[in-house]
């Protein structure tokens, strides 16, 4: 039942819009008007519709000033500025409303039509519309001013020919050798931006061929537009009177590394007399902090090499990515008196502190009514064995408290210790491997222990260790391979209350199973969200996890036939598990459309009939299907009816989850979102204690679906997220009754208690 009459509600909304709109012009003087924006009118029948549309879109972003911002079609910030009046104190609520949140009116008198017209005309001429004409006019109505720019672009000039003006110099020959790659192509439109890019392309190519002192400003591109049929000829030539050093290629003579450079050190710190020769470089490290081999794979310059910009940048990147230097500085000096042009390459490296402590504390809240906190204290030891190694030891402890009035208070306490030793290179027996990119590979050895105590229920001890590698191809492509990954989970102190509850709900036994995982895993990530994000960005993460395959193969384990094999007195897990997480982001200004599809598949066989509990998939919660509480969905159509004592903890071997979310900036640090989530988990093998949980061809008809809205408070270093969601489809209901859209009743308190789910989280859900 609606809380208020729909007709009155509609009248209220319309009145609010009208009032806010009118009040913004109330404060404008009679001699001025509120500037509402600009309009571009293309007056040309000579161009195609596509050309006219592109010109209009390009020019519309160039006019200044910008009108007052809008939120949901209303100038809310301007309205706040006006109603705040003239506060006496800047720190008062009215002062904050006017000066922090509010926005002063943009007036028609602020618009410089002549200047904007010149900007638009110049832009068109730079794009090849040499005969373009632009003039502006102002339309004022009801104290609102609008700038109209009439644009007559005429025809766009095209490139008829591109000629490289040659001479006999080595510099010109180097340009000519790669001129076939020129960006200036016959038949393409004249574009000043492309001409600038061509100069940068030639400069970069010359830097790759040893011309260290060359500069893009030394290139001149002349334009001859005195042709018929709107054509131009382009002539690429070298600037006259270049310094001789810009016309020569340079080779590397010596490479010096000052490995313990102090920014405010003495001259003796940079004395080359202390340099020790090692392979292809000379190392100055009087404190003997580093083994010389640490720099062997980072150095891309060797004596006698021709200078290249790529080797220059690559060496710097690899030195930075070693993770042991606070500052990395490089310079080149001309070798005087050499028979040919040569450079010395010199690197000044300032180490980070060898040891450091860090601590972090964070809070958590889950849709299953658990709130808690965790404190982590860590110690880092850099350059442990003088080869750039990093030893990190992290200890953590925390708790989660259940505050729901409908469920018993089973608090959770956890603690653990993580130990990790990283080597800045591949360590592979009998082989020497290295990457050629800007990122240094790492070999990791990890050992960890986790303690979990669910008060009044059970305790779990977990031991884990792994040996593996991390490496990056590029800033966006990352690999992780652990040939050895071992996990052992041992339940302790299972209470009688929990055992008695498991009689009626056998799924509770999954959480306290003894688990022994002996296998390998590989993870690949491709992320376009790093660096400069494109308009259409994707994120992909793929994971493959194998366990017990060799041991199971050798032993012939088959639990279904009663042949369970034990290793070190433990029955090991045997499975293949794969998961892919694909995301697509479309950005339009401050609005982002985010999408995710997450597919997981686990194949238990041999010594296992299901994935180990810690490897199974879950759906529902703050970062999943937000209309359902954490881990409460599935498997399949199964629904745990006995939830009075324990929170749901449903898992599966197979997972499908899909999410779509529209994110938009509202004002200041506040962003809004509208989202729809869908998903479920299933079992690979049938489980009599969870009927309806096995995967079948009807899986799409068993998806849980929910929707909701949210607010995001972006304070730069932290994003706090608040989502309110409710279900649209409940997979555990009888077929034909699963869609519950017709049951939505926000005014019904009982419906709200049973369906509205509030999620508080840190960061975006995906």
N, C-alpha and C positions, 0 to 999 in steps of 0.2 A: 504494500500500500504506500502511495506517495505521501511524503510528510507535508507538502504544501501543494496547493492547487497549481497545476501546470500553467494555466493562463496567467496567474499572478507572478509566477516565477519568470515567465517569458517577458512580462511587462517590466519586471524589476531589472532584468539583464539589459533590455533595450534602453531603459531609463538611465542605467549606470553608464552605458556606452555614450549616450547623448550628452549626459552631464559632464563626463570627463573630456569629451571632445570640445564642447562649447567653452568650458572653463579655461582651456588652454589659450584661447584667443582673447579672453576677457582682460588679461593683463598686458596685452600688446597695445602700444600707443596708437593713436589714430593715424599717425604719419608713417606707420610701418605695418608689416604683416608677418605672420608666421611662415617661415620657409618650409615647404612640404616636399621638396625634391626637384629633380630635373627630368626632362623628357627629351629624348633624341628623336628628331624627325629626319629621315633620309629622303632627300629630294633628288632621286635619280632613277631614270628608267633605263639607263645603260648597263646597269649591273644586274646580276642574277639575284633571285630571292635569297639564296644562301649567302652571297656576298653582303647584301644589305643587312641581313640578320646578324652576321658576324661583326660588321662595323658597329651596329647599334649596341650589341652586347659589350664590345670592347670599350666604346666611348662612354658608356653609362657609368663605368667605374672611375672615370678620370675627373669628373666635375667636383668642384669644391665650393662651399663646405658640404658636409653630409648633413641631412636633416636629422632632427631628433629621433632617437631610437624608438621602436615600438615593441610592445609585448602583447601578444594576442590582438594585434591591430590597434592598440591604444598606446598613446604616448604617456605611459605611467610615470616615468621618471620626470618628465616635464610637468605633469600634473602635481607630483610630490613637491617639486621645486616651487611651484606657484602657491600651493596651499600652505607651505611652511612660512610664508611671509618674510619678516625681517627679524630673525632671532638675534638676541643680544649676545648669547654665548654660543660659540662654535661647538662646544662639547655637550650642549643640551640636546634633548630628543629632536626638537625642531631644527637645531643646527645640523645634526647628523642627517636629517631628512633632506635638508636643502643642499648641504655641501658635499655629503658623501654619497647618498643615494640619488638625490635629485640631479636634474640636468637643465642647465640654463637654456632658454629658448634660442633657437637658430632663426635669425631674422632675414627677411628679404633684403634688407640693406647690407647684409654681410656678403651678398653674392656679387662677385665681380664678373660681369658678363664678358667683357672684352678679354680679360685674362683667360677665362675658361675657354673662350672661342679660339684664342691663340694656341692653347694647350691641345685642344682637339684637332686643330688644323695641322699643328706640328706633328702630332702622332700619325695622322693620315699620310702626311708627306713622307715620314720615315717608313711607312708601309708601302710606298710606291704610288700613292695617289698625289702626284706632284701638283695637279691643278685643283686640288680640293679647296673649297670655300666654306667657311662656317660663320654664322652670325647668330647672336642670341637675343632673346626677347623675354619679357616677364609678363605672366598672366596673374592678375590679382583679383580675387573674388572672396568676399566674406572674410576679409582680413587674413587671407591665406595667399601666399605667393608661390608661384611655380615657375621655374626657369625652363624655357623651351629653346633648344638649339637646333637650328635648321642647317643641315649638312648636305652639301653638294660635292660628293667625292670625285665625280668624273671617272674616267677609266684608269685602271691600275696599270702601271708600267711593268713590262716583263723584261727579263734578261735575254738579250739577243746573243751576246758572246762574252766569254771570260778569257782574258789574256794575261799570262804571266810575263812581265817585262824582264827578260833575262840579261845577265851579264856573265862574265867568265869566272866569277868568284866561287869558292867552295860553298859559301853560304847560299848563293842562288841555286847552285846545282843541287844542294840538299833539299831546298824547297821544291824544285822541279821534280825531284825523284818521287815525291809523294803527292804531287799536285792533282793526280787523278782522283784523290779522295776529297777534293774541294767540296764545300757545302754550297758553293755558288754554281748552280746548274742552269744551263740554257733552257729557256721556256718557263722558268719559275718566276714568281713576282719579286720585284725589288723589295728588300726588307733590310733596314739598317741593323736590326738585331742579329740577323743572319750574317751580315758583314762583320759585325763585332765578334761573333762566334768563330768565323773563319780566321780572323786574326789570332784568336786564342788557340785555335786548332793548329795553325802553323807554328805558333810559339811552342806549344806542347810537343809537337813533333820534333822541332829543332832541339828542345831540351833532351829528348830521348836519343839524340844523335850527337851529344857532346857540346852543344853551343850553350854553355852555362850562363854567359853574360848577355845573351840575346833577350830582347823585350818585345812584347806585342806592339808597343808604340813605334817600333822601328819599321812597321809595315804601313804602307799607304795604299789605299784602294781608291782610284780615281773613277768618277762616274761621268760618262758622256751620254747626255739625254737629248742631244740635238739630232734626234733621228725621227723618222716617220713611224706611224702606226704604234705609238706609245711603247717604244722599245729603248733599252739602254745597253751600252757596252761598258764592261767593267775591266779596269786595268790594275793588276796587282803588281806593286813594285816595292823596292827597298828605299828607305829614307836616305837621302844624300848625306854624306859626311859622317858615317858611323864610326865610332871608336873601333880601333883594330881588335880589341879584346872581344867585341861582340861578333866578329866575323870568323873567329877561330874555334875549333873544337878543343876540348881539354881532356887529358887523361889523368888518372889518379896516380900520384907518386907514393905517398905514405898515408897510412891510417893510424891516427893516435886516439887512444881512449884514456881519459882521465876518470877513473872509476870511483874516486872518493873526492869529488870536487865540492868545495865549499863556496857559497855565493860571496862570502866576505872573507875568503881565505887570503893567504899571502901569495906573493909571486912564485915562491918555491913550490906551491901546490901544482903549478902548471909548467914546471921545469921538465923539459923533454930528456934531460940527462938521466932521469930515473926510469925512463921507459925500458920495459923488458919485451924483447921480440917474441911473439908467439904466432906461429903460422903466418898469416897475412896481415897482421896488425901489430902495433906496439902499445903495450899496456902500462899505464902509470898507476900503481896501487901500492903505495909504500906501507899501508896498514895491512896489506894482504887479506883484504876482506872477501875477495872473490877469486874463484878459480878461473883461469883464463879461458877454459873451454866454454864457460857460460856465454861468452860473446861470440863464439865461433859461428854459431848458426844464425845469430842476429846480424852480423856484418855482411852486407851485400856488395860492398866495394872491396876490391883487391888491387894491389899495386899493378899498374899497367892497364887496368880497365878504363874504358871511355866513360866519362860521366853520363849518367842518365837520371832523369828526375824520378823515374819509378824506383830505381835502387836507392836513391836518396830518401824518398818517403817511406819505402819499405823498411829500411834500417831503423829509422826513427820510430815507426810503429811497433816494430818487434822489441826494441829496447823499452818502450813505454809499457808494452804488454807483458814484460817479464814480471812486473808487479813489485819490484824491489827498489825502484828509483822514484824519488819525489819530483825531480826536475830532470829533463833531458834536453840538452842544448847542442846544436851542431853548427859549425861554420866551416867554410872553405877558404883557403888562402892560396894565392898564386905563388908558385915556386919560382923564385928569382934566379936567373942565370941558367935555367934549364935549356937544353937543346931544342925542346919543343914545348908548347903551352901545356903546363901541368898544374895540378891542384893537390894540396894536402887536405885530407878530410879529418876534422878534429871533432871529437865528441866529449862533452862535459856532462858527467853524470853525478847527480846528488842523491845519495841513498836515503831511503825512508828509515825511520827509527827501527832498530832491529827487533825490539819487542814492544808490544802494545796491548792494552786492555780495552775491552769494550763491553757495554751492557745495553740491553734494550728491554723494554717492558711494553706489552700491548694487551688490550682487552678484547674479548670475543663475546659475541652474542649469537645464538642460533635460533632457528625457527622452532626448535623442539623445547623452547623455554629454558635453555641452559645459558648462563652468563658466567664469565670467568676472566682470569688473567694469567699471564705467564711471564716470568722473568728469565732472561738468558744472560749469562756472564761468560765472556770469552777471552782467551789469551792467544795472541799470535806471535810466532817466532819466525821472522823472515830470514832468508838466507841461512837456513839451519846448518847445512853442511858446506857453506861457502859456494854453492852452485845455484843459487836462486831458489832453493826449496822453501816452501811455506808450511810450517806446522801450526795447525789451529786446533785448539781444544775448547769446546763449548759445553757448558753445563746449564741445564735449564730445570725449572720447576714451576708448576702452576696448578690451578684448580678450576673446576666448573661447578656451579651451584644451580640446582634446579629450583625455580621459583613458582612453577605452576601450582595452582590450588587444586587441580584435578588429579595430580600425580604425586606419588610419595617422593620425599626428598632423598634421592640417591645421588650424593655428591661424587664428583670424580676428581682424583688427585693424580698428577703425573710428574715424573722427573726423568732425567736422562743425561747421558754424556756422549758427545760426538767428538771423535778424534779423526783428523784428516791430515795426511801428509801429501803435498803436491810437488811434483818435479816439473820444471819448465821444459820438458822434452818428452819424446816418446821413449819409453824403456821397454824394448822388445828383445827377448833372448835371441842371439845369433843374427840380429838384423840391425841396420842403422836406418831409421826412418826420420823424415822431417817434412814439414809443410813448407810451401813456398809463398804463402800469403802473408798478410800483415799481422797475423795473430799467432802467438806462440802456443804450440800444443802442450797439454798437461797430462802427466800420468798421476793418477790418484790412488792412494791406499786409504781406505776408511774402515774404522772400527767403531761400533756404537752399541749403547745399551739403553733400553727404555723400560721404565717401570710405570705401570698403570694400575691404579687402585680405584675400583668402583665401590664406594662405601656400602657395606652391608650385602655386597653381591659377590665379587671375586677380585682377584689380583692376577695381573699378567706380567711376566718377565720376558723381554724380547732382546735377543742378541743378533747383531748383524755385522757383516763385514763384506767388503768388495774390493776388487782391483780392476781399474779400468782407465779409460782415456777420455779427455775432452779436447775437441779442436774445432776451430772455425774455418770455414772456407772464405767467407766474407762476413761483413757486419750483420748480414741477415740470415746466413746459413750456419747452423751449429750442429755438431754431432757429439753424441755421448755413447761410448761402448764400454760395457763392463763384462769381460769374458768370464769373470768369477763374481758371483753374487750369492751370498749365503745368508739365510734368515732362519732363526729358530725362536719360536714362541712357546712359552711354557706357562700353563695356568697354575695358579696357586691359591689356596684358601678360598675355594668355592663354597659359599655358605649353603646351609640346608634350605634356606628360603628360596635361593636361586634354583637349587636342584628340584625342589618341589614344584616350582613354577614351570620348570622345563618339562615336567611330565605332561602338563596340559598344553604347553607351547614348545614343541621340540626344536623350533628354530633358534631358541635361546642357546642351545648347545653349540651352535656355530661359533659364537663369540669366544667360547672357552676351549675350542679344540686345540690340541697340541699340533704345531705346524713346523715342518722342516722343509725348507726350500733351498735347493742346491741347483743353481742354473746360471743363465747369462741374460743380459738385456741390452737393447740398443734403442737409442732415442734420436730422432731427427727433428729439427725445428727450422722453419722458414718464416721469417717475421719481417713484414714490410712496414711495421709500425715504428721501427727504430729510425732515427735520423729524420730526414725530411719525408713526411708521410705523403704519399700520392693521394689523389682524389679518390681513387678506387684502390684500397689496400686489402691484402689478404694475410692471414696467419694460418700456418699449418704445423701441427705437431703429430708425429707418428711414433708409436712405441711398440716394440716387439719384445716379449718376455718369454723365455724358455726355462723349464725346470725339470730336472730328473730325466732328461731325454737319453743321455748316454747310459746312466745307471739303469734306467728302465729297459733300455734296449738290450743291455748285456744280461740282465737278470730275467727277462721275460715276464715282468710283473703284469698281473691282470686281476684287479680287485673284484671285478664282476664274476670271475670264475673262482674266487676264493683264494687267489694266489697273491697275497700281499707281501711285498719284500721289505725287509728292514735293513737300514744302513746305520751302523753305530748304535744299534738298538732302537732306531726310530724309523717309522714309516715315512718315507719322503714323498713330497708332492710331485706329480708328473702332469704337465700341461703345456699348452701353447696359448699364449695370451697376446692379443693385438688390440691396439686402440688408436683411432685417428680423431683428431680435433681440428676441424676446418672452420675458419671464420672469414667473413667478408664484411668490409666496412666501406660505406659510401659517404663521403663528406661533402656537404654543401654549406659553405660559410661556417657558422657555428652549430649547424645541425648535422648529426651523424646518425646514419642508419646502420646498426650493427646486427650481424647474423652469425649464428653458430650451429653446426651439426656435429655431434659427438657420437661416434659409433665404436662400440667395444665388443670384442668377441673372444670368449675363452673356450678352449677345447680341452677338457680333462680326459685323460685316458690312462690306461695301464694301471698304475698304482693309485689313481684318484678317480672319484666319480663326480667331483665338483672342484672348482678352484678353491684354494685356501681362502679363509675368510678375509684376510688382509689384502688379497688380490682381487676380490670380487668387486662388482660395480654397484653403485647406489644412485638413486634418483630422489629428488626432493630436497628442499633446503635453500639457504641464502643464495647460493651460486648455481642452482639447478632449476628445477621446476618450482618456482617460488610460491605457488598457490597451495603447495602441500608441505607438510613439515619434514624436517630433515630425515632422510632415509626411510620414508614411510610409504613410498610408492612401490607396488608390485610385491613379489614377481608376478608378471602377467595379471590375471584377474583375481589373484589371491588377496585376501584382506584379513589381517589379524584383528579379530574382534575383541580379544582379551588384552586391552591396553590400559587397564585400570592400575596395574602395578608397575609396568615397565614401558618405557618409550619404545616405539617401533624401531627396528633395526633390520630392515628387509634388504636382502642382497640378491645378486644374480650373476650368472656367467656371461650373459649377453646384455648389451645396453644400446638403446637408441634415444638420443636426446636432441631436440631442436629448439632454438631460441631466436627470437627476433625482437629488437628493441630500437625505438626511435628516441634519440637523445637531443635535446635542444637547450640552448642557454636561455634562461628566463631573465635574470638580472644579477648584476654584481657577481658574487661567488655561487649563486644558486642556479642549478640546472634541473631540468625536469625530464621525465622519461615515461613512455608508454610501452608496455611489453606484452608478448604472448610467449608462453613456454609450453613445450609438450615433450613427453618421454615416458619410458618405463624400462624395467629390467626383466629378464627371463632366465630360467634354468635351462641348462643344456640337457640334463637328464631329469626324468620325472622324479618328484619327491612326494610321497604319500602324505607327508605332514603339511605340504603346501599345495593343495589341489589347484589346478588352473595356472600353475607357475611355469610350466614347460613352454619353450618357444614353439610356435606353430605358424602356419601360413596366415593366420588371423591376427598377426602381431600389430598391424596398423589399426585394427579395431579395438586394440587394448591399450592405446596410448592415453595417458593422463594429460589433460590440457588445462591451462590456467592463464589468467591475464591479470593485469594490474597497472598501477601507476607508481611513480617514485620521485623522490627528490635527491639530488646529489649536491653536497656542499664541498666545493673545490677550494681548499685553502693552500694550494700550490704543493706543499710537501705532503699533504694528506687529503684523501677524498673520502668523505663520510657519506654512506648511502642508506637511505630509508625507503623501503618498498612496502607497499600494501597490495596484496594479491588475493584472488579468490578463484576457486575452480570453475571451469566451464564443462569439464568432462571427467567423470569418475569411473575408472576402468573396472572397479570391483562391483559395480551395480549390475543387475541383470541386463542382458543384451536388449537393446531397444530403449533402455531407460538411462543410459550412461550420460547423455547430454543433459546438463542441468541448468541450461541458460534460462529456461522459463521459470526456474525456482528462485532466481536472484531477487532479493528483497532487502535493500540496504536499511529500510526503516524497521525491520524486524530484528529485535535484539537476539532472539534465539538463532536466527540465520547468521547473524554476524559472529556470534560466539563459535558456531560450528564451521564457518567457512572463511572468514577473514583471517589472513595470516600476515603478520607484520615481521619484516626482515630488516635487521640493522647490520650493515656490513661495512668493511673498509675496502675501498677500491671498486672498480667496475666488476660485475659478475663474469664478464668475458670481453 
